[in-house]
């Protein structure tokens, strides 16, 4: 779901990295930073609510380049 929300095509071979949860005081929710890599390049990233998988902050969608 996160992959699709960030526009990363299903046919790309990618790896995921995620941070430990951190509390976002302004919205009173926990977030996890998720980064998607193709080879050694980060191609998409977002801070995600791990309970509902909503993209919340720091969103960088895949551009297709």
Secondary structure, DSSP 8 states (H G I E B T S, - for coil): -HHHHTT--TTS--EEEE---EEETTTTEEEEEEEEEETTEEEEEEEEETTTTEEEEEEE-----
